[in-house]
Amino acid sequence: MKKIGLGILCFLVLGCSKKLDLQSEQQKLSYALGQSLAWQIKQKALSVDPELVADSLRRGLKGETPEIAYLQMKQILVAANPAPASTNSAAPVAAPKLAPPATPKKERSGKKN
């Protein structure tokens, strides 16, 4: 788990501009997560401290107790994330909620009532 976020940390903390050697699936996933996070931050035009984001990510992956309570984090994120405009077609679309599978109906016997 230590390598997860390597791409994120490199991008956020060091501002890496050299080409990365992404060979393993874990490295590719880590890098993709970092790029996705960066894209989301840019799309929402949020002002963040990349070093603090990286530190929080590192601590969260280690399982350390957060400095801010979960409910407060949720409130902060909701306040920073206004509802997307319906005309913005470039915004990512949320995955639809899946309904639980239907309960199969019992088969009737061939007898008539």
C-alpha positions as CSV (number, residue, x, y, z in Angstrom):
1,M,0.0,0.0,0.0
2,K,3.0,2.3,0.4
3,K,3.4,2.8,-3.3
4,I,-0.3,3.7,-3.8
5,G,-0.4,7.3,-4.4
6,L,3.2,7.5,-5.6
7,G,2.1,9.3,-8.8
8,I,-0.2,11.5,-6.8
9,L,2.5,12.4,-4.3
10,C,5.1,13.0,-7.0
11,F,2.8,15.3,-9.0
12,L,1.4,17.2,-6.0
13,V,4.5,17.5,-3.8
14,L,7.4,17.6,-6.2
15,G,5.6,18.9,-9.3
16,C,7.4,16.3,-11.3
17,S,7.8,17.2,-14.9
18,K,10.0,14.3,-16.0
19,K,8.5,11.4,-17.7
20,L,7.6,8.7,-15.2
21,D,8.4,5.0,-15.7
22,L,5.0,3.5,-15.1
23,Q,5.3,-0.2,-15.6
24,S,3.3,-2.1,-12.9
25,E,-0.5,-2.0,-12.8
26,Q,-0.2,-0.5,-9.3
27,Q,2.0,2.4,-10.6
28,K,-0.5,3.0,-13.4
29,L,-3.4,3.0,-11.0
30,S,-1.7,5.3,-8.6
31,Y,-0.9,7.8,-11.4
32,A,-4.4,7.6,-12.8
33,L,-5.9,8.3,-9.4
34,G,-3.6,11.4,-9.1
35,Q,-4.5,12.7,-12.5
36,S,-8.2,12.1,-11.8
37,L,-8.0,14.0,-8.5
38,A,-6.1,16.8,-10.2
39,W,-8.7,17.0,-13.0
40,Q,-11.5,17.2,-10.4
41,I,-9.8,19.9,-8.5
42,K,-9.2,21.9,-11.7
43,Q,-12.7,21.5,-13.0
44,K,-14.1,22.9,-9.7
45,A,-11.5,25.7,-9.7
46,L,-10.7,24.8,-6.1
47,S,-7.7,26.5,-4.4
48,V,-5.8,23.7,-2.5
49,D,-2.4,23.2,-1.0
50,P,-0.9,20.3,-2.9
51,E,1.5,19.4,-0.1
52,L,-1.3,19.2,2.4
53,V,-3.4,17.1,0.0
54,A,-0.4,14.8,-0.4
55,D,0.2,14.6,3.4
56,S,-3.5,13.9,4.1
57,L,-3.5,11.2,1.5
58,R,-0.4,9.6,2.9
59,R,-1.9,9.7,6.5
60,G,-5.2,8.4,5.3
61,L,-3.6,5.4,3.5
62,K,-1.6,4.7,6.7
63,G,-4.9,4.6,8.7
64,E,-4.0,7.5,10.9
65,T,-6.8,9.4,12.8
66,P,-7.9,12.4,10.7
67,E,-7.2,15.9,12.1
68,I,-10.7,16.9,11.2
69,A,-13.8,15.0,12.2
70,Y,-15.6,13.1,9.5
71,L,-18.8,15.2,9.7
72,Q,-16.8,18.4,9.5
73,M,-14.9,17.0,6.5
74,K,-18.2,16.2,4.8
75,Q,-19.5,19.7,5.5
76,I,-16.3,21.3,4.1
77,L,-16.5,19.1,0.9
78,V,-20.2,19.8,0.4
79,A,-19.6,23.6,0.8
80,A,-16.7,23.5,-1.7
81,N,-18.6,21.4,-4.2
82,P,-21.7,23.3,-5.5
83,A,-24.2,21.4,-7.6
84,P,-23.0,21.2,-11.2
85,A,-24.8,23.2,-13.8
86,S,-27.1,21.1,-16.0
87,T,-25.6,22.6,-19.1
88,N,-22.0,21.5,-18.4
89,S,-21.6,18.5,-20.6
90,A,-17.8,18.2,-19.7
91,A,-18.6,17.3,-16.1
92,P,-18.2,13.6,-15.2
93,V,-21.5,11.7,-14.9
94,A,-22.2,9.8,-11.7
95,A,-22.8,6.1,-12.1
96,P,-26.4,5.2,-11.8
97,K,-27.6,3.6,-8.6
98,L,-28.3,-0.1,-9.1
99,A,-31.5,-1.6,-7.9
100,P,-31.4,-4.8,-5.9
101,P,-32.0,-7.9,-8.1
102,A,-35.6,-8.8,-8.5
103,T,-36.8,-11.8,-6.4
104,P,-37.6,-14.6,-8.8
105,K,-41.3,-15.5,-8.9
106,K,-42.3,-19.0,-7.9
107,E,-43.2,-21.2,-10.9
108,R,-46.7,-22.4,-11.0
109,S,-47.4,-26.1,-11.2
110,G,-49.1,-27.2,-14.3
111,K,-52.4,-27.7,-12.4
112,K,-55.4,-25.5,-13.1
113,N,-57.6,-24.2,-10.2
